[in-house]
């Protein structure tokens, strides 16, 4: 089994602990709408075939990279035109370059404003909002999460596993030994022996770990309680 190795020396871990997880009329608790599947009924599931582009992050942008990947994956799930998006135009909305961000503020920004296309912004990253062409909000509004189609998973692995088996993407944050945090999009659930594993696209380039994908055991996901987890299914059709 391949595990999530330490990042390249040039990459900063940027997922922050979340003291105020987002739960409102746009983003409900997953457990309020869906029952967790009993483990005896768990089955491997995969949306890996919907991932066609892997980011190579700059700065502490892992959380915004994962959120942007969620939007692109949902667009693919909905049969929409393939369009590379620009994670820096999501990260820049938090105005904290170099310090990372929480999952909740990225979800909030994707519900309110969205993320620009790389074609509009001139590249994937980095790109401060002050340098974007006029009308960037209109372009970003074409790539938003639909209210009512994102759920807070309360940092629970059982709910992440359930969401993946229901063809949701899982978006999780983690704390790493030695400090810092990281965020990734989960697109599949695997089983090796008695160990359950989540897998998905990382944001350290398409050749990292062989194919750009990570694998994390349930034990390695134990810090989700402090960093958060969300499930996403649908985005604006544009």
C-alpha positions in Angstrom: 0.0 0.0 0.0 1.3 3.5 -0.9 0.8 6.0 1.9 0.9 9.8 1.8 4.6 10.6 2.1 5.9 14.0 3.3 5.5 16.8 0.8 8.3 18.2 -1.3 10.5 20.7 0.6 9.0 23.6 -1.4 5.4 22.8 -0.4 3.9 24.2 2.8 1.1 22.3 4.6 -1.8 24.7 4.7 -5.0 23.2 6.1 -5.9 25.0 9.3 -7.9 23.6 12.2 -11.5 24.7 11.9 -13.0 26.2 15.1 -16.3 27.1 13.4 -17.4 24.3 11.0 -19.9 25.5 8.4 -23.4 24.3 9.0 -26.4 26.4 7.8 -29.3 26.3 5.3 -26.8 25.9 2.4 -24.7 23.1 4.1 -26.5 20.7 6.4 -25.0 18.0 8.6 -24.7 14.8 6.5 -26.1 12.7 9.4 -29.3 14.8 9.3 -30.1 13.7 5.8 -28.4 10.3 5.4 -27.9 7.3 7.7 -24.3 6.0 7.9 -23.9 2.7 6.2 -23.1 -0.1 8.7 -19.6 -1.4 8.2 -20.9 -4.8 7.4 -22.4 -3.3 4.3 -19.4 -1.2 3.2 -18.1 -1.9 -0.3 -15.2 -0.4 -2.3 -16.3 2.4 -4.5 -14.5 4.7 -6.9 -15.0 8.0 -8.8 -11.3 8.1 -9.8 -12.3 7.9 -13.4 -13.7 11.4 -13.1 -10.3 12.9 -12.1 -8.6 14.1 -15.3 -6.3 16.9 -14.0 -4.0 17.1 -11.0 -2.8 20.4 -9.5 0.7 21.2 -8.4 0.2 23.6 -5.6 2.0 26.7 -4.6 2.2 28.3 -1.2 -0.2 26.8 1.5 -3.0 26.3 -1.0 -3.9 22.6 -0.4 -7.4 23.3 0.9 -8.3 25.5 -2.0 -6.7 23.0 -4.4 -8.9 20.2 -3.0 -12.0 22.4 -3.1 -11.3 23.4 -6.7 -10.7 19.7 -7.6 -14.1 19.0 -6.0 -15.8 21.5 -8.3 -14.0 20.0 -11.3 -15.0 16.4 -10.3 -18.6 17.4 -9.8 -18.6 19.1 -13.2 -17.4 15.8 -14.7 -20.0 13.9 -12.7 -22.7 16.1 -14.2 -21.4 15.7 -17.8 -20.3 19.3 -18.1 -17.6 20.7 -20.3 -14.1 20.0 -19.1 -12.5 23.2 -17.8 -9.3 23.7 -15.7 -10.0 26.0 -12.8 -7.6 28.3 -10.9 -7.3 27.4 -7.2 -5.5 30.6 -6.4 -8.7 32.6 -7.2 -10.4 30.6 -4.4 -7.5 30.9 -2.0 -7.1 34.6 -2.6 -10.6 35.2 -1.3 -9.4 34.5 2.2 -6.6 37.1 2.1 -4.1 35.1 4.0 -1.4 34.2 1.6 1.2 31.8 3.1 -0.8 30.8 6.1 -3.3 28.3 4.7 -7.1 28.2 5.2 -9.9 26.1 6.7 -12.3 23.9 4.8 -15.3 25.9 6.0 -14.1 29.2 4.6 -13.4 27.5 1.2 -16.9 25.9 1.2 -18.4 29.3 2.0 -16.5 31.0 -0.8 -17.5 28.3 -3.3 -21.1 28.7 -2.3 -21.0 32.6 -2.4 -18.5 33.4 -5.1 -17.0 30.4 -6.9 -13.6 29.9 -8.5 -12.3 31.3 -11.8 -11.3 29.3 -14.8 -7.6 29.1 -15.5 -8.3 30.4 -19.0 -9.8 33.6 -17.6 -7.3 34.2 -14.8 -4.2 33.4 -17.0 -3.1 30.3 -15.1 -3.8 28.0 -12.2 -1.8 29.6 -9.5 -0.6 31.8 -7.9 -2.7 34.8 -8.9 -3.7 37.5 -6.3 -7.3 38.8 -6.8 -5.9 42.3 -7.2 -4.3 41.2 -10.5 -7.3 39.5 -12.0 -9.1 41.0 -15.0 -12.2 43.0 -14.5 -15.3 40.8 -14.1 -13.6 37.9 -12.4 -16.6 37.5 -10.1 -18.8 36.8 -13.1 -16.4 34.1 -14.3 -16.2 32.6 -10.8 -20.0 32.5 -10.5 -20.0 29.8 -13.3 -18.1 27.4 -11.0 -19.9 27.4 -7.7 -21.2 24.6 -5.4 -25.0 24.4 -5.4 -26.6 25.2 -2.0 -28.0 22.1 -0.5 -25.5 19.9 -2.4 -22.7 20.0 0.1 -22.8 18.4 3.6 -20.7 18.6 6.7 -19.3 15.2 7.6 -18.4 16.2 11.1 -14.9 14.8 10.7 -16.1 11.2 10.9 -14.5 8.5 8.7 -17.6 6.4 8.7 -19.5 9.3 7.1 -16.7 9.9 4.5 -16.9 6.2 3.6 -20.7 6.3 3.4 -20.5 9.4 1.2 -18.0 7.8 -1.2 -20.3 4.8 -1.6 -23.2 7.1 -2.5 -21.1 8.7 -5.3 -20.3 11.9 -3.4 -16.8 13.3 -3.4 -15.2 13.6 0.1 -13.2 16.7 0.9 -11.1 16.2 4.1 -8.6 18.1 6.2 -5.9 16.5 8.3 -3.2 17.4 10.9 0.2 15.9 10.2 2.8 14.8 12.8 5.3 17.6 13.3 2.8 20.4 12.7 0.8 21.8 9.9 -2.1 20.4 8.0 -3.1 19.1 4.6 -6.3 18.8 2.6 -7.3 16.4 -0.2 -10.2 15.3 -2.2 -11.3 11.7 -1.7 -12.6 10.0 -4.8 -12.5 6.3 -3.8 -12.8 3.9 -0.9 -10.6 0.8 -0.9 -10.1 -2.2 1.3 -6.9 -4.1 2.0 -7.5 -7.0 4.4 -9.3 -5.4 7.4 -8.0 -1.9 6.6 -10.2 0.7 4.9 -8.4 3.3 2.8 -9.5 6.5 1.1 -7.8 7.5 -2.1 -7.9 10.5 -4.4 -5.9 13.2 -6.3 -3.3 15.0 -4.3 -2.1 18.5 -5.2 1.7 18.0 -5.5 1.8 17.3 -9.3 0.7 14.5 -11.6 3.9 12.4 -11.1 4.0 12.5 -7.3 3.7 9.0 -5.8 3.7 7.7 -9.4 0.3 9.0 -10.5 -0.4 12.0 -8.4 -2.9 10.1 -6.1 -2.7 9.6 -2.4 -3.9 6.7 -0.2 -4.8 7.2 3.5 -5.8 4.6 6.1 -8.6 5.2 8.5 -6.0 5.6 11.3 -4.2 8.3 9.3 -7.5 10.2 9.0 -8.0 10.3 12.8 -7.4 14.1 12.9 -10.3 15.0 10.7 -12.3 15.9 13.8 -10.3 19.1 14.2 -9.8 19.9 10.5 -13.1 18.9 9.1 -14.6 17.0 6.2 -17.4 17.7 3.7 -19.2 15.8 1.0 -20.0 17.4 -2.4 -22.2 16.2 -5.2 -23.4 19.0 -7.5 -22.2 22.4 -8.8 -23.6 25.2 -11.0 -24.2 23.9 -14.6 -22.3 26.3 -17.0 
